Amino acid sequence: DRALAEGMFTEMLDLRCEPDTQVYNSVIQACAKDGDPEAALGYVADLVNRGLPPTSVTYNSLLDAYARSGNVTAMIGTFREM
């Protein structure tokens, strides 16, 4: 559930816990299931800005988000970026 994932993510940050790639992937997957690629992409950008590498799970979740929203152009661009 996206609200739960984002709430736990925010709580981690509030407690000054550094989220790792796996934590980011969980939130990105939740955004994807919600069909919100913009939110998913925001978390991907934050992940990269923190110096963490995107994984195949990260990219797959982003592709899923674009697929659910019907944005084929962004899907293709993300696939090429992989």
C-alpha positions in Angstrom: 0.0 0.0 0.0 1.4 3.3 -1.1 0.4 5.4 1.9 2.0 2.9 4.2 5.2 2.7 2.2 5.5 6.5 1.9 4.6 6.9 5.6 7.3 4.5 6.7 9.8 6.2 4.3 9.0 9.6 5.8 9.3 8.2 9.3 12.7 6.8 8.5 13.9 10.2 7.3 12.4 11.9 10.3 14.4 9.5 12.5 17.5 10.3 10.5 17.8 6.8 9.1 19.4 6.6 5.7 17.2 4.6 3.3 19.0 2.1 1.1 18.2 1.1 -2.5 15.9 -1.7 -1.2 13.8 0.8 0.8 13.6 3.1 -2.2 12.6 0.3 -4.5 9.7 -0.6 -2.1 8.3 3.0 -2.3 8.9 3.2 -6.1 7.0 -0.1 -6.5 4.1 1.2 -4.4 4.0 4.3 -6.6 4.0 2.1 -9.7 1.1 0.0 -8.4 -0.7 3.3 -7.9 -0.1 4.3 -11.5 1.9 7.4 -10.5 5.1 7.5 -12.6 5.9 11.1 -11.6 6.1 10.1 -7.9 8.1 7.0 -8.8 10.5 9.1 -10.8 10.8 11.6 -7.9 12.0 8.7 -5.7 14.4 7.5 -8.3 15.9 11.0 -8.6 16.2 11.1 -4.8 17.9 7.7 -4.8 20.4 8.8 -7.4 21.0 12.2 -5.6 21.9 10.3 -2.5 24.6 8.4 -4.5 22.7 5.1 -4.5 22.7 3.0 -7.7 19.4 2.2 -9.3 19.0 -1.6 -9.8 17.0 -3.7 -12.2 14.2 -3.7 -9.7 14.3 0.1 -9.7 14.0 0.3 -13.5 11.4 -2.5 -13.7 9.2 -0.6 -11.2 9.6 2.6 -13.2 8.7 0.8 -16.4 5.6 -0.7 -14.6 4.6 2.8 -13.5 4.8 4.1 -17.0 2.9 1.1 -18.4 0.1 1.5 -15.9 -0.2 5.2 -16.8 -0.1 4.5 -20.6 3.1 6.5 -21.2 4.8 4.3 -23.8 7.2 7.0 -24.8 8.6 7.3 -21.3 8.8 3.5 -21.1 10.9 3.3 -24.2 13.2 6.1 -22.9 13.6 4.4 -19.6 14.3 1.1 -21.2 17.0 2.7 -23.4 18.5 4.3 -20.3 18.9 0.9 -18.6 
